[in-house]
Amino acid sequence: MATQLSVQPRRPAFGAQPSTGTFVVEVEGLRKAYGPVVAVENISFGVLEGEIFGILGPNGAGKTTTVECAQGLRRPDAGTIRVLGLDPTTQAAQLRQRIGSQLQDSALPGRLRVVEAIELFAAFAHDPVDCDELIARWRLEDQRSQTFESLSGGQRQRLFIALAFVNSPELVFLDELTQGLDPQARRATWELIREIRQGGTTVVLVTHFMDEAEYLCDRVAVVDSGKLVALDTPQGLIDGLGLPSVVRFTTSEPDLGWLGELDVVESIARHGEAVEIRGTGPVLALVASELVARGIAPLDLRVERPTVEDAFLALTGREVRG
Amino acid sequence: MSAMGGYLALTRTEFRLFRREPFSVVFVLAFPLMMMVLLAAVFGNKQADAHKIQNGMLIWRGVTPASYYTAASVAVIVAALGLMTLPITLAGYRERGILRRFHASSVSVQTLVGAQLTLALVIFVAGTVVMAIVARFASHAMLPQDVLGVVVALLVGTAAFGTIGLLLATVIRTSRSAQGIGLLLFFVLWLISGTAPPRAVLPSGLRDVGGVLPLTHLVTAVQNPWFGFGWSGTDLAVLAAYAIAAGIPALWLFRWD
Protein backbone atom coordinates (compact mmCIF):
# COMPACT_ATOMS: atom_id res chain seq x y z
CA MET A 1 0.00 0.00 0.00
CA ALA A 2 2.79 2.41 0.87
CA THR A 3 4.62 2.03 -2.39
CA GLN A 4 1.58 3.01 -4.42
CA LEU A 5 1.47 6.47 -2.94
CA SER A 6 3.30 9.02 -4.99
CA VAL A 7 5.67 11.07 -2.93
CA GLN A 8 5.65 14.76 -3.62
CA PRO A 9 9.29 15.86 -3.48
CA ARG A 10 9.96 19.01 -1.58
CA ARG A 11 10.96 21.89 -3.80
CA PRO A 12 14.58 22.93 -3.80
CA ALA A 13 15.51 25.34 -1.05
CA PHE A 14 14.93 28.39 -3.16
CA GLY A 15 13.21 28.98 -6.47
CA ALA A 16 13.38 26.57 -9.33
CA GLN A 17 16.42 24.54 -10.16
CA PRO A 18 17.76 25.79 -13.51
CA SER A 19 17.59 22.61 -15.53
CA THR A 20 19.02 24.13 -18.67
CA GLY A 21 21.15 27.15 -19.29
CA THR A 22 24.62 28.39 -19.98
CA PHE A 23 27.56 27.36 -17.87
CA VAL A 24 29.40 30.36 -16.49
CA VAL A 25 31.97 28.19 -14.74
CA GLU A 26 33.27 24.95 -16.22
CA VAL A 27 35.87 22.96 -14.34
CA GLU A 28 37.24 19.78 -15.87
CA GLY A 29 39.71 17.44 -14.22
CA LEU A 30 41.15 20.06 -11.88
CA ARG A 31 44.20 19.00 -9.92
CA LYS A 32 46.32 21.07 -7.55
CA ALA A 33 49.03 19.95 -5.15
CA TYR A 34 51.13 21.94 -2.68
CA GLY A 35 54.38 20.02 -2.63
CA PRO A 36 53.51 16.47 -1.65
CA VAL A 37 50.02 17.41 -0.42
CA VAL A 38 47.33 16.94 -3.04
CA ALA A 39 44.69 19.57 -2.29
CA VAL A 40 42.39 18.89 -5.24
CA GLU A 41 42.27 15.68 -7.27
CA ASN A 42 40.34 15.45 -10.52
CA ILE A 43 37.40 17.72 -9.71
CA SER A 44 34.88 18.53 -12.46
CA PHE A 45 31.69 20.58 -12.27
CA GLY A 46 29.77 23.32 -14.00
CA VAL A 47 27.97 26.34 -12.59
CA LEU A 48 24.86 27.52 -14.44
CA GLU A 49 24.14 31.15 -15.11
CA GLY A 50 21.96 32.68 -12.41
CA GLU A 51 22.20 29.92 -9.84
CA ILE A 52 23.60 29.85 -6.34
CA PHE A 53 26.10 27.02 -6.47
CA GLY A 54 27.47 25.68 -3.22
CA ILE A 55 30.81 24.00 -2.65
CA LEU A 56 30.42 22.16 0.62
CA GLY A 57 33.03 20.28 2.56
CA PRO A 58 35.01 20.08 5.76
CA ASN A 59 38.00 22.34 6.36
CA GLY A 60 40.95 21.31 4.24
CA ALA A 61 38.77 19.52 1.71
CA GLY A 62 40.08 21.59 -1.20
CA LYS A 63 37.12 23.98 -1.56
CA THR A 64 39.14 27.17 -1.32
CA THR A 65 41.85 25.86 -3.64
CA THR A 66 39.18 25.03 -6.20
CA VAL A 67 37.63 28.50 -6.21
CA GLU A 68 41.02 30.20 -6.06
CA CYS A 69 41.99 28.38 -9.25
CA ALA A 70 38.70 29.48 -10.82
CA GLN A 71 39.43 33.10 -9.86
CA GLY A 72 42.92 32.98 -11.37
CA LEU A 73 44.55 33.37 -7.96
CA ARG A 74 46.26 29.98 -8.23
CA ARG A 75 47.59 28.07 -11.18
CA PRO A 76 46.18 24.54 -11.46
CA ASP A 77 48.60 21.63 -11.98
CA ALA A 78 46.23 19.93 -14.40
CA GLY A 79 42.74 20.31 -15.82
CA THR A 80 40.89 23.03 -17.66
CA ILE A 81 38.84 25.88 -16.25
CA ARG A 82 36.64 28.33 -18.13
CA VAL A 83 34.98 31.16 -16.24
CA LEU A 84 32.65 33.46 -18.20
CA GLY A 85 34.30 32.00 -21.29
CA LEU A 86 37.77 33.06 -20.13
CA ASP A 87 40.78 31.06 -19.03
CA PRO A 88 41.62 32.23 -15.47
CA THR A 89 45.33 31.41 -15.81
CA THR A 90 45.95 33.44 -18.96
CA GLN A 91 43.09 35.97 -18.92
CA ALA A 92 43.02 36.76 -15.21
CA ALA A 93 43.04 40.53 -15.67
CA GLN A 94 39.96 40.48 -17.91
CA LEU A 95 38.26 37.97 -15.67
CA ARG A 96 38.77 39.98 -12.48
CA GLN A 97 36.85 42.90 -13.91
CA ARG A 98 33.80 40.66 -14.32
CA ILE A 99 33.89 38.61 -11.13
CA GLY A 100 33.63 39.54 -7.47
CA SER A 101 35.70 37.82 -4.81
CA GLN A 102 35.25 37.51 -1.10
CA LEU A 103 38.35 35.71 0.10
CA GLN A 104 39.11 33.79 3.22
CA ASP A 105 42.00 35.10 5.32
CA SER A 106 42.33 38.45 3.68
CA ALA A 107 42.71 41.84 5.32
CA LEU A 108 43.02 45.54 4.66
CA PRO A 109 45.53 48.03 6.02
CA GLY A 110 44.59 48.62 9.67
CA ARG A 111 44.23 52.39 9.43
CA LEU A 112 42.11 52.36 6.29
CA ARG A 113 38.52 53.52 6.85
CA VAL A 114 35.50 51.65 5.52
CA VAL A 115 34.43 54.33 3.04
CA GLU A 116 38.01 54.77 1.86
CA ALA A 117 38.38 51.05 1.27
CA ILE A 118 35.23 50.93 -0.82
CA GLU A 119 36.24 53.98 -2.83
CA LEU A 120 39.72 52.55 -3.34
CA PHE A 121 38.45 49.27 -4.77
CA ALA A 122 35.81 51.07 -6.82
CA ALA A 123 38.64 52.98 -8.49
CA PHE A 124 39.98 49.72 -9.92
CA ALA A 125 36.62 48.68 -11.39
CA HIS A 126 35.61 49.42 -14.97
CA ASP A 127 31.98 49.48 -13.92
CA PRO A 128 31.86 50.46 -10.23
CA VAL A 129 28.65 50.53 -8.23
CA ASP A 130 27.59 53.56 -6.22
CA CYS A 131 29.69 53.49 -3.05
CA ASP A 132 27.02 54.97 -0.76
CA GLU A 133 24.45 52.51 -2.01
CA LEU A 134 26.84 49.64 -1.38
CA ILE A 135 27.55 50.90 2.15
CA ALA A 136 23.82 51.15 2.84
CA ARG A 137 23.04 47.72 1.39
CA TRP A 138 25.61 46.00 3.59
CA ARG A 139 24.62 48.13 6.62
CA LEU A 140 27.98 49.77 7.07
CA GLU A 141 26.68 53.35 7.46
CA ASP A 142 27.58 53.46 11.15
CA GLN A 143 31.08 52.16 10.41
CA ARG A 144 31.72 54.48 7.44
CA SER A 145 34.54 56.39 9.10
CA GLN A 146 35.83 53.57 11.26
CA THR A 147 39.22 52.09 10.50
CA PHE A 148 39.52 48.47 9.43
CA GLU A 149 41.40 47.51 12.61
CA SER A 150 38.60 48.87 14.80
CA LEU A 151 35.88 46.79 13.10
CA SER A 152 34.46 43.66 14.70
CA GLY A 153 34.78 40.32 12.91
CA GLY A 154 31.24 40.56 11.59
CA GLN A 155 31.71 44.13 10.38
CA ARG A 156 34.91 43.16 8.57
CA GLN A 157 33.06 40.29 6.97
CA ARG A 158 30.30 42.62 5.77
CA LEU A 159 32.92 44.97 4.36
CA PHE A 160 34.58 42.12 2.45
CA ILE A 161 31.24 40.98 1.05
CA ALA A 162 30.52 44.57 0.01
CA LEU A 163 33.94 44.75 -1.72
CA ALA A 164 33.06 41.62 -3.70
CA PHE A 165 30.22 43.55 -5.31
CA VAL A 166 32.02 46.85 -5.91
CA ASN A 167 32.71 46.12 -9.59
CA SER A 168 29.12 45.08 -10.55
CA PRO A 169 30.22 41.46 -11.09
CA GLU A 170 28.36 38.94 -13.24
CA LEU A 171 29.62 36.18 -10.99
CA VAL A 172 30.74 36.27 -7.35
CA PHE A 173 32.84 33.83 -5.39
CA LEU A 174 32.02 33.96 -1.70
CA ASP A 175 34.39 31.94 0.45
CA GLU A 176 32.87 31.29 3.89
CA LEU A 177 30.25 33.98 3.50
CA THR A 178 28.95 34.10 7.03
CA GLN A 179 32.10 33.30 8.99
CA GLY A 180 32.09 35.43 12.12
CA LEU A 181 28.57 36.80 11.67
CA ASP A 182 26.04 36.70 14.48
CA PRO A 183 22.75 34.86 13.80
CA GLN A 184 20.78 37.96 12.78
CA ALA A 185 23.51 39.24 10.49
CA ARG A 186 23.80 35.78 9.02
CA ARG A 187 20.11 35.64 8.20
CA ALA A 188 20.21 39.16 6.76
CA THR A 189 23.22 38.24 4.63
CA TRP A 190 21.40 35.22 3.24
CA GLU A 191 18.47 37.41 2.23
CA LEU A 192 20.82 39.86 0.51
CA ILE A 193 22.51 37.06 -1.40
CA ARG A 194 19.13 35.87 -2.65
CA GLU A 195 18.27 39.42 -3.64
CA ILE A 196 21.56 39.74 -5.52
CA ARG A 197 20.86 36.52 -7.38
CA GLN A 198 17.42 37.89 -8.31
CA GLY A 199 19.34 40.72 -9.94
CA GLY A 200 20.96 38.16 -12.24
CA THR A 201 24.32 37.61 -10.54
CA THR A 202 25.55 34.03 -10.34
CA VAL A 203 26.88 33.05 -6.93
CA VAL A 204 29.48 30.42 -6.08
CA LEU A 205 29.36 29.86 -2.35
CA VAL A 206 32.07 27.99 -0.48
CA THR A 207 30.85 26.87 2.91
CA HIS A 208 31.15 24.32 5.63
CA PHE A 209 27.77 25.34 7.07
CA MET A 210 25.13 22.79 6.17
CA ASP A 211 22.19 25.05 6.94
CA GLU A 212 23.64 27.73 4.69
CA ALA A 213 24.01 25.33 1.78
CA GLU A 214 20.52 23.96 2.34
CA TYR A 215 18.93 27.39 2.63
CA LEU A 216 20.71 29.21 -0.18
CA CYS A 217 22.02 26.83 -2.78
CA ASP A 218 20.27 25.59 -5.89
CA ARG A 219 22.91 22.93 -6.32
CA VAL A 220 25.67 21.71 -4.08
CA ALA A 221 29.00 20.07 -4.87
CA VAL A 222 30.20 18.05 -1.90
CA VAL A 223 33.99 17.96 -1.73
CA ASP A 224 35.93 15.74 0.61
CA SER A 225 39.69 15.13 0.76
CA GLY A 226 40.18 16.92 -2.54
CA LYS A 227 37.59 14.89 -4.43
CA LEU A 228 34.06 15.61 -5.58
CA VAL A 229 31.81 13.10 -3.82
CA ALA A 230 28.37 14.34 -4.87
CA LEU A 231 26.72 17.05 -6.97
CA ASP A 232 23.00 17.66 -6.74
CA THR A 233 20.29 19.93 -5.38
CA PRO A 234 20.23 19.91 -1.58
CA GLN A 235 17.01 17.88 -1.68
CA GLY A 236 18.43 15.64 -4.37
CA LEU A 237 21.41 14.88 -2.16
CA ILE A 238 19.11 13.83 0.65
CA ASP A 239 16.65 11.91 -1.52
CA GLY A 240 19.37 10.19 -3.49
CA LEU A 241 20.78 8.62 -0.36
CA GLY A 242 17.42 7.29 0.85
CA LEU A 243 18.05 8.64 4.31
CA PRO A 244 15.41 7.92 6.92
CA SER A 245 12.97 10.41 8.39
CA VAL A 246 12.26 10.17 12.10
CA VAL A 247 8.65 10.30 13.38
CA ARG A 248 8.24 11.01 17.08
CA PHE A 249 5.24 11.02 19.37
CA THR A 250 4.23 9.92 22.84
CA THR A 251 1.55 7.43 23.67
CA SER A 252 0.56 5.23 26.58
CA GLU A 253 -0.48 2.45 24.17
CA PRO A 254 1.74 -0.46 25.25
CA ASP A 255 2.06 -2.42 22.03
CA LEU A 256 2.89 -0.72 18.74
CA GLY A 257 4.27 -3.76 16.95
CA TRP A 258 1.63 -3.41 14.24
CA LEU A 259 3.33 -0.20 13.03
CA GLY A 260 6.31 -2.32 12.03
CA GLU A 261 4.15 -4.00 9.41
CA LEU A 262 4.09 -0.78 7.37
CA ASP A 263 6.56 -1.05 4.45
CA VAL A 264 7.94 2.42 5.08
CA VAL A 265 8.90 1.75 8.70
CA GLU A 266 12.45 0.58 9.27
CA SER A 267 12.69 0.62 13.05
CA ILE A 268 10.71 1.48 16.15
CA ALA A 269 12.31 2.53 19.40
CA ARG A 270 10.56 3.28 22.71
CA HIS A 271 11.73 5.12 25.79
CA GLY A 272 8.81 4.93 28.17
CA GLU A 273 5.98 6.75 26.43
CA ALA A 274 8.23 8.36 23.83
CA VAL A 275 8.20 6.59 20.47
CA GLU A 276 10.74 7.08 17.70
CA ILE A 277 10.06 5.57 14.30
CA ARG A 278 12.58 5.61 11.48
CA GLY A 279 11.58 5.11 7.92
CA THR A 280 11.79 6.33 4.37
CA GLY A 281 9.14 7.70 2.04
CA PRO A 282 5.84 9.11 3.34
CA VAL A 283 6.39 7.64 6.77
CA LEU A 284 4.60 10.39 8.68
CA ALA A 285 1.39 10.19 6.66
CA LEU A 286 1.19 6.42 6.83
CA VAL A 287 2.03 6.20 10.51
CA ALA A 288 -0.50 8.94 11.27
CA SER A 289 -3.28 7.28 9.36
CA GLU A 290 -2.56 3.95 11.01
CA LEU A 291 -2.55 5.56 14.45
CA VAL A 292 -5.80 7.37 13.82
CA ALA A 293 -7.36 4.19 12.47
CA ARG A 294 -6.60 2.58 15.83
CA GLY A 295 -7.96 5.48 17.80
CA ILE A 296 -4.64 6.94 18.82
CA ALA A 297 -4.24 10.67 18.15
CA PRO A 298 -1.04 11.92 19.77
CA LEU A 299 -0.83 15.71 20.20
CA ASP A 300 2.89 15.82 19.65
CA LEU A 301 3.20 13.79 16.46
CA ARG A 302 5.99 15.25 14.39
CA VAL A 303 8.58 14.33 11.79
CA GLU A 304 12.24 15.19 11.41
CA ARG A 305 13.26 15.09 7.80
CA PRO A 306 16.84 14.23 6.91
CA THR A 307 18.95 17.35 6.35
CA VAL A 308 21.91 18.16 4.16
CA GLU A 309 23.97 17.53 7.26
CA ASP A 310 22.73 13.94 7.40
CA ALA A 311 23.48 13.57 3.70
CA PHE A 312 26.92 15.01 4.24
CA LEU A 313 27.60 12.60 7.07
CA ALA A 314 26.48 9.69 4.94
CA LEU A 315 28.63 10.85 2.01
CA THR A 316 31.84 11.62 3.84
CA GLY A 317 31.48 9.45 6.92
CA ARG A 318 32.33 12.31 9.20
CA GLU A 319 31.04 15.43 10.77
CA VAL A 320 31.91 18.87 9.64
CA ARG A 321 33.75 20.87 12.20
CA GLY A 322 34.02 24.62 12.13
CA MET B 1 39.55 54.91 -15.84
CA SER B 2 40.85 51.92 -13.99
CA ALA B 3 44.63 51.88 -14.61
CA MET B 4 45.27 55.56 -13.94
CA GLY B 5 42.34 55.96 -11.56
CA GLY B 6 43.48 52.93 -9.61
CA TYR B 7 47.02 54.26 -9.36
CA LEU B 8 45.81 57.65 -8.11
CA ALA B 9 43.40 56.09 -5.63
CA LEU B 10 46.04 53.74 -4.24
CA THR B 11 48.59 56.56 -4.02
CA ARG B 12 46.10 58.70 -2.10
CA THR B 13 45.40 55.72 0.18
CA GLU B 14 49.09 55.18 0.85
CA PHE B 15 49.45 58.88 1.75
CA ARG B 16 46.63 58.59 4.26
CA LEU B 17 48.07 55.45 5.77
CA PHE B 18 51.51 57.04 6.03
CA ARG B 19 50.08 59.98 7.96
CA ARG B 20 48.18 57.65 10.27
CA GLU B 21 51.17 55.41 11.00
CA PRO B 22 53.36 57.72 13.08
CA PHE B 23 56.22 55.29 13.68
CA SER B 24 57.25 55.02 10.04
CA VAL B 25 57.27 58.82 9.75
CA VAL B 26 59.38 59.16 12.85
CA PHE B 27 62.03 56.68 11.86
CA VAL B 28 62.29 57.48 8.19
CA LEU B 29 62.51 61.24 8.63
CA ALA B 30 63.73 61.75 12.17
CA PHE B 31 66.65 59.33 12.14
CA PRO B 32 68.52 60.96 9.20
CA LEU B 33 67.63 64.41 10.51
CA MET B 34 68.90 63.60 13.98
CA MET B 35 72.08 62.04 12.60
CA MET B 36 72.68 65.06 10.39
CA VAL B 37 72.34 67.47 13.31
CA LEU B 38 74.57 65.30 15.53
CA LEU B 39 77.29 64.73 12.94
CA ALA B 40 77.30 68.38 11.91
CA ALA B 41 77.62 69.34 15.57
CA VAL B 42 80.51 66.89 16.08
CA PHE B 43 82.49 67.83 12.97
CA GLY B 44 81.46 71.46 12.77
CA ASN B 45 81.03 73.94 9.97
CA LYS B 46 84.51 75.38 9.69
CA GLN B 47 85.56 76.30 6.18
CA ALA B 48 89.13 75.32 7.16
CA ASP B 49 88.06 71.64 7.26
CA ALA B 50 86.83 71.70 3.68
CA HIS B 51 90.24 70.96 2.18
CA LYS B 52 91.58 68.44 4.69
CA ILE B 53 93.01 65.37 3.00
CA GLN B 54 93.29 61.79 4.26
CA ASN B 55 94.23 58.65 2.27
CA GLY B 56 94.67 60.89 -0.74
CA MET B 57 91.01 62.02 -0.63
CA LEU B 58 89.35 65.25 0.36
CA ILE B 59 87.62 64.14 3.57
CA TRP B 60 84.68 66.52 3.21
CA ARG B 61 84.74 66.79 -0.58
CA GLY B 62 85.74 70.44 -0.45
CA VAL B 63 82.78 71.66 1.62
CA THR B 64 82.19 72.04 5.35
CA PRO B 65 81.33 68.87 7.31
CA ALA B 66 77.87 70.34 7.99
CA SER B 67 77.19 70.76 4.27
CA TYR B 68 78.61 67.32 3.57
CA TYR B 69 76.22 65.64 6.02
CA THR B 70 73.21 67.64 4.95
CA ALA B 71 73.35 66.32 1.39
CA ALA B 72 74.39 62.82 2.51
CA SER B 73 71.47 62.58 4.94
CA VAL B 74 69.02 63.12 2.13
CA ALA B 75 70.38 59.92 0.58
CA VAL B 76 69.93 58.20 3.95
CA ILE B 77 66.18 58.89 3.85
CA VAL B 78 66.01 57.16 0.47
CA ALA B 79 67.92 54.13 1.75
CA ALA B 80 65.80 53.90 4.92
CA LEU B 81 62.58 53.83 2.91
CA GLY B 82 63.87 51.39 0.34
CA LEU B 83 65.55 48.96 2.72
CA MET B 84 63.10 49.11 5.60
CA THR B 85 59.74 50.80 5.09
CA LEU B 86 59.00 49.30 1.68
CA PRO B 87 59.87 45.63 2.37
CA ILE B 88 58.31 45.74 5.85
CA THR B 89 55.13 47.25 4.45
CA LEU B 90 54.85 44.86 1.52
CA ALA B 91 55.81 41.73 3.48
CA GLY B 92 53.29 42.75 6.14
CA TYR B 93 50.64 43.28 3.47
CA ARG B 94 51.36 39.83 2.13
CA GLU B 95 51.37 38.19 5.55
CA ARG B 96 48.04 39.69 6.54
CA GLY B 97 46.32 38.84 3.24
CA ILE B 98 46.11 42.45 2.07
CA LEU B 99 48.01 41.61 -1.12
CA ARG B 100 45.59 38.75 -1.82
CA ARG B 101 42.72 41.21 -1.48
CA PHE B 102 44.43 43.68 -3.85
CA HIS B 103 45.33 40.96 -6.32
CA ALA B 104 41.74 39.71 -6.54
CA SER B 105 40.61 43.26 -7.30
CA SER B 106 42.73 43.96 -10.37
CA VAL B 107 45.58 45.77 -8.58
CA SER B 108 48.80 45.15 -10.53
CA VAL B 109 52.34 44.95 -9.09
CA GLN B 110 53.21 48.06 -11.09
CA THR B 111 50.33 50.00 -9.53
CA LEU B 112 51.12 48.73 -6.06
CA VAL B 113 54.80 49.63 -6.28
CA GLY B 114 54.14 52.81 -8.27
CA ALA B 115 51.93 54.10 -5.46
CA GLN B 116 54.53 53.22 -2.82
CA LEU B 117 57.32 54.92 -4.77
CA THR B 118 55.28 58.04 -5.48
CA LEU B 119 54.70 58.35 -1.78
CA ALA B 120 58.40 57.76 -1.18
CA LEU B 121 59.43 60.42 -3.65
CA VAL B 122 57.18 63.02 -2.04
CA ILE B 123 58.61 62.12 1.37
CA PHE B 124 62.14 62.49 -0.06
CA VAL B 125 61.44 65.91 -1.46
CA ALA B 126 59.75 67.04 1.77
CA GLY B 127 62.58 65.48 3.80
CA THR B 128 65.17 67.26 1.68
CA VAL B 129 63.50 70.63 2.18
CA VAL B 130 63.33 70.09 5.95
CA MET B 131 66.90 68.85 5.99
CA ALA B 132 68.20 71.83 4.03
CA ILE B 133 66.33 74.38 6.16
CA VAL B 134 67.35 72.83 9.48
CA ALA B 135 70.98 72.54 8.36
CA ARG B 136 70.98 76.10 7.08
CA PHE B 137 69.81 77.54 10.39
CA ALA B 138 71.60 75.12 12.70
CA SER B 139 75.00 75.04 11.06
CA HIS B 140 75.09 77.42 8.11
CA ALA B 141 75.17 74.48 5.72
CA MET B 142 75.02 74.99 1.99
CA LEU B 143 71.59 75.04 0.30
CA PRO B 144 71.28 72.96 -2.90
CA GLN B 145 73.06 74.81 -5.71
CA ASP B 146 71.30 72.84 -8.45
CA VAL B 147 67.80 71.89 -7.30
CA LEU B 148 66.92 70.06 -10.50
CA GLY B 149 70.08 67.96 -10.21
CA VAL B 150 69.14 66.98 -6.65
CA VAL B 151 65.59 66.08 -7.72
CA VAL B 152 66.91 63.94 -10.58
CA ALA B 153 69.30 62.17 -8.19
CA LEU B 154 66.40 61.53 -5.81
CA LEU B 155 64.28 60.20 -8.67
CA VAL B 156 66.95 57.77 -9.84
CA GLY B 157 67.77 56.86 -6.23
CA THR B 158 64.08 56.15 -5.60
CA ALA B 159 64.03 53.82 -8.59
CA ALA B 160 67.14 51.99 -7.33
CA PHE B 161 66.16 51.67 -3.67
CA GLY B 162 62.49 51.16 -4.54
CA THR B 163 63.26 48.13 -6.67
CA ILE B 164 65.78 46.82 -4.11
CA GLY B 165 63.01 47.14 -1.52
CA LEU B 166 60.60 45.33 -3.82
CA LEU B 167 63.13 42.55 -4.35
CA LEU B 168 63.59 42.24 -0.57
CA ALA B 169 59.79 42.10 -0.17
CA THR B 170 59.71 39.36 -2.80
CA VAL B 171 62.33 37.10 -1.24
CA ILE B 172 61.51 37.79 2.44
CA ARG B 173 58.31 36.06 3.54
CA THR B 174 57.40 37.79 6.79
CA SER B 175 57.42 41.38 7.98
CA ARG B 176 59.33 40.29 11.09
CA SER B 177 62.26 39.01 9.05
CA ALA B 178 61.96 42.02 6.74
CA GLN B 179 62.49 44.20 9.81
CA GLY B 180 65.60 42.31 10.87
CA ILE B 181 67.18 42.01 7.45
CA GLY B 182 66.21 45.54 6.43
CA LEU B 183 67.64 47.06 9.58
CA LEU B 184 70.90 45.12 9.20
CA LEU B 185 71.33 46.11 5.54
CA PHE B 186 70.46 49.69 6.32
CA PHE B 187 73.05 50.08 9.06
CA VAL B 188 75.80 48.31 7.11
CA LEU B 189 75.19 50.62 4.16
CA TRP B 190 74.87 53.66 6.38
CA LEU B 191 78.23 52.96 8.02
CA ILE B 192 80.34 52.34 4.91
CA SER B 193 78.72 54.55 2.26
CA GLY B 194 80.11 57.87 3.46
CA THR B 195 76.89 58.75 5.29
CA ALA B 196 78.34 58.15 8.79
CA PRO B 197 82.18 58.36 8.69
CA PRO B 198 83.33 60.02 5.46
CA ARG B 199 84.73 57.48 2.99
CA ALA B 200 88.21 59.00 3.14
CA VAL B 201 88.69 57.82 6.72
CA LEU B 202 87.57 54.23 6.04
CA PRO B 203 90.15 51.42 5.70
CA SER B 204 90.74 50.72 2.02
CA GLY B 205 88.95 47.33 2.09
CA LEU B 206 85.76 48.83 3.45
CA ARG B 207 86.11 51.71 1.03
CA ASP B 208 86.24 49.25 -1.88
CA VAL B 209 83.16 47.39 -0.64
CA GLY B 210 81.36 50.67 -0.09
CA GLY B 211 82.36 51.76 -3.59
CA VAL B 212 80.09 49.20 -5.23
CA LEU B 213 77.11 49.71 -2.95
CA PRO B 214 74.18 51.80 -4.17
CA LEU B 215 74.08 54.20 -1.23
CA THR B 216 77.64 55.41 -1.95
CA HIS B 217 76.58 56.27 -5.50
CA LEU B 218 73.41 57.92 -4.32
CA VAL B 219 75.38 60.06 -1.85
CA THR B 220 77.64 61.32 -4.65
CA ALA B 221 74.71 61.71 -7.04
CA VAL B 222 72.95 63.95 -4.50
CA GLN B 223 76.03 65.77 -3.23
CA ASN B 224 77.44 66.80 -6.60
CA PRO B 225 74.50 68.98 -7.74
CA TRP B 226 73.94 70.08 -4.13
CA PHE B 227 77.49 71.50 -3.95
CA GLY B 228 77.37 72.80 -7.50
CA PHE B 229 79.81 70.18 -8.88
CA GLY B 230 77.44 69.31 -11.74
CA TRP B 231 75.50 66.09 -12.31
CA SER B 232 77.29 62.81 -11.73
CA GLY B 233 76.51 60.71 -14.78
CA THR B 234 78.44 57.66 -13.60
CA ASP B 235 76.67 57.48 -10.26
CA LEU B 236 73.27 57.99 -11.89
CA ALA B 237 74.09 55.21 -14.37
CA VAL B 238 75.13 52.82 -11.58
CA LEU B 239 71.89 53.56 -9.72
CA ALA B 240 69.88 52.97 -12.89
CA ALA B 241 71.69 49.67 -13.34
CA TYR B 242 70.75 48.71 -9.76
CA ALA B 243 67.13 49.59 -10.51
CA ILE B 244 67.09 47.30 -13.56
CA ALA B 245 69.03 44.48 -11.91
CA ALA B 246 66.72 44.44 -8.87
CA GLY B 247 63.51 45.37 -10.68
CA ILE B 248 63.40 42.60 -13.26
CA PRO B 249 63.68 39.64 -10.85
CA ALA B 250 61.44 41.41 -8.33
CA LEU B 251 58.60 41.88 -10.82
CA TRP B 252 59.18 38.39 -12.18
CA LEU B 253 59.16 36.63 -8.82
CA PHE B 254 56.66 38.80 -6.98
CA ARG B 255 54.15 36.75 -5.00
CA TRP B 256 50.77 37.92 -3.75
CA ASP B 257 50.41 35.23 -1.06
Interface residues (C-beta under 8 A of the other chain):
Chain A: Q71 L73 A93 R96 Q97 S101 L103 D105 S106 A107 L108 P109 R111 L112 E116 E119 L120 F121 A123 F124 A125 H126 T147 F160 L163 V166 N167
Chain B: M1 S2 G5 G6 L8 A9 L10 T13 R16 L17 R20 E21 Y93 R96 G97 I98 R100 R101 H103 A104 S105 S106 V107 S108 W256 D257
